[in-house]
Amino acid sequence: MRITGLRTLTAMHDWGRPIGDANGVFADGIVPVPLVLVDTDDGITGVGIGSHAEAETLFEALEGEDPRAVPALYDRMLRQVFKAGHTGVVSATIGALDTALWDIKAKVAGEPLWRLLGGRDRTVPAYASGLDIDLKDDQLVALYQEYADRGLRAAKLKGGIDVDLDRHRLTLVEQVLTDAAHGVRPSLMLDANEFWTRKQAVRHVAELERTLDLTWVEEPVRRWDAEGLAVVQRGIRASVASGENLAGLEQYRPLLSAGALDVVQTAAVHGVTHFLRVAALAHAHDLPVSPIGSTPLGLLHAATAVPNHLVSELQDLTPPTGLSVDVTVEDGAFVLGDTPGVGIHVDVERVAASRQLRTV
């Protein structure tokens, strides 16, 4: 079995509301979703979500190879772009291709990826995350009521600009989830998306903590600031979570050595192999791991097979246009299906109707 081709295409995700964070907002709620399709001579195609940057260059490391040798091919892709660097969108392309290879490997085995990886339970605990910084009060309440109706009892809000507004919005969502759980207090998280300086972070969170119990604060300072993250961690009661924008183990090591993280995160776009390696590194430091991202299906499968998975992010309740996914949300958890592979089906014609399909 050999890899014979790569196709790239872009789906669109219409969130039906403004989405964004402290750094900016997509007012129309419509964002592109890059996809890769990896073809083989056996007629099996793997699907990955991430990026197209340097796709042709990275494909040179895969063409003609057996797609089932996934970790080795992941390392071949890293070597292919070693000189120029593997961070940012290039890392997201590696992740998309890596997920597509895992998809193929599980399809060949005739099993869902969670079972191939050794997962015992197909359910993955979830928390609600609406990318909601631009929503009005009534929109915010209605959105989190939808999550609550699916049994979710934990929520992460975007914030960081105005402490009084953050307190107000967190309190609104807390009440929605408390009512749905008949008085059981929910878990609340705040995501600042690297918006603060160290002192701003401590002051802002400490003020919130006068009246709120936060489970974690996410990306309070820049992703690479190990000392700063450690300063914030020591200055607040909430846990510090970060890592979704890190692209290699070498970027996690300084943060873990500094004791800067309580929750280690990885983004879906960086792929399954990256997640598995980061999870192992976090486990060696007795820390939990938590996946981040929209349509994070590959990482949900992988989460079932690691001992230190904590909870996974649920952003939207519907996939991008042209994609169908074999996963449901029930009783506050993702429930993975039995479709062989990752469980993503792409309607190429539907996607390509509005976006150009390009073949390598």
Number of C-alpha atoms within 10 A of each C-alpha: 14 15 22 19 17 21 18 21 21 26 26 18 19 17 20 11 18 18 21 19 20 18 12 10 15 14 12 12 14 16 15 14 16 20 21 24 22 27 22 21 12 11 9 15 21 27 27 30 32 26 26 22 16 15 19 13 12 22 20 13 18 23 17 15 15 16 27 19 12 21 16 12 20 24 13 16 24 20 15 17 18 11 8 9 12 20 19 14 17 23 27 26 29 34 29 30 36 31 33 28 33 28 29 26 25 23 21 16 13 14 18 24 32 26 19 19 17 13 18 10 14 20 22 20 22 27 24 26 25 25 21 23 22 20 17 10 13 9 13 20 18 13 20 24 18 14 26 24 15 19 19 26 26 26 25 26 24 24 26 25 16 10 15 13 12 20 17 13 21 24 14 17 25 22 15 22 27 18 15 19 16 8 10 11 15 22 18 24 26 24 23 21 20 19 19 18 14 20 13 15 26 20 15 19 24 16 15 18 15 8 10 15 15 20 19 22 27 25 24 28 22 17 19 17 15 21 15 21 27 19 18 26 24 15 16 20 17 22 18 23 26 31 25 20 21 19 25 18 12 9 16 22 15 15 22 18 11 14 17 24 26 22 20 26 26 25 25 28 33 31 31 32 22 25 26 18 13 22 26 18 18 23 17 11 13 11 18 22 30 25 28 24 18 21 23 20 25 31 29 31 29 26 30 23 20 19 13 18 23 17 19 24 25 26 22 20 15 14 17 22 17 18 18 14 18 17 20 13 19 15 15 21 21 22 19 24 19 16 18 22 30 34 23 22 14 18 13 16 11 13 19 15 11 11 15 12 15 11 10 9
